[in-house]
């Protein structure tokens, strides 16, 4: 019969915990945005970019709805694993160049929306409080009504 | 601003930007306005908000119906970014009138039709943007029908005459309305002549049954509105 010393068990537990923390580290520690930047802050994975959701259009600005899976949440009532729908203004532009009079105060360092990439997002809800304009919604009729407005979109 | 129909006695109704997208109630006693936080109905005499409610995706150009029960406007709540939709004020239920790229909706005087601008799916004309045409439909979206189309000019701001016989509109050569704030020639067509087109091979292919009828070209203007009286001094 083989028995293990309690210190070995504790040591193994510490190693396992450390490993898990190390695994989680890249997902959970982007420098936080200012606390007054929206009312939700998450790291989330862009699950897809539907065909026709992002197109270049100099006139008639629009926002497009993109689908994210939440990885971590720093602020707001969102849980890891939740699917959220986020409106990005003039999504064909780099985030740093997207703000204008219709959508002031948006930004970030993401240059293009690529399916599978992780974004550090500062979001605001409800959308109607923050955006009055055209919307491209490839999930129309197939998603919950709650839509987040992307204020800041950084690569994670 | 509030002014007489001839432009006299213009005066601001509030601070700059205070009553965006204001539209008259049928009795002229209230204004419905549209802001990011929602619709607000303002009593004109007291300037007090008497009712407010969520805008549910409506974002520009609301117009109160002649019977006071509904509003049409541009909405982002119906799949396309620029839909025309009707909102019932009592229930706040909305329905799409047209989900192509649309704008500048208005009511016929009897409330039975909505006239609006609609961008037809196109073959790449105008740098890929196509041209905007005048259309009409019933307020529930039924019976959509072309009113008038031209190649090479956008038609915006359709407004039906009080007797329902004519439609007034703006003809913009450029995109995005009137960017230089100079207006563009207005036009007038008889509804009895519609659906009609300015003769063009592509338009004829798109609308083989359309008539070719006269358009009265009017001076430059932007988003015209017909007065309630047919001529100064006459009752409605």
Boltz contact constraints between the chains, C-beta under 6 A:
constraints:
  - contact:
      token1: [A, 59]
      token2: [B, 175]
      max_distance: 6.0
  - contact:
      token1: [A, 59]
      token2: [B, 176]
      max_distance: 6.0
  - contact:
      token1: [A, 62]
      token2: [B, 81]
      max_distance: 6.0
  - contact:
      token1: [A, 128]
      token2: [B, 55]
      max_distance: 6.0
  - contact:
      token1: [A, 129]
      token2: [B, 36]
      max_distance: 6.0
  - contact:
      token1: [A, 132]
      token2: [B, 36]
      max_distance: 6.0
  - contact:
      token1: [A, 132]
      token2: [B, 59]
      max_distance: 6.0
  - contact:
      token1: [A, 133]
      token2: [B, 59]
      max_distance: 6.0
  - contact:
      token1: [A, 134]
      token2: [B, 76]
      max_distance: 6.0
  - contact:
      token1: [A, 134]
      token2: [B, 81]
      max_distance: 6.0
  - contact:
      token1: [A, 134]
      token2: [B, 82]
      max_distance: 6.0
  - contact:
      token1: [A, 135]
      token2: [B, 76]
      max_distance: 6.0
  - contact:
      token1: [A, 135]
      token2: [B, 81]
      max_distance: 6.0
  - contact:
      token1: [A, 136]
      token2: [B, 81]
      max_distance: 6.0
  - contact:
      token1: [A, 140]
      token2: [B, 79]
      max_distance: 6.0
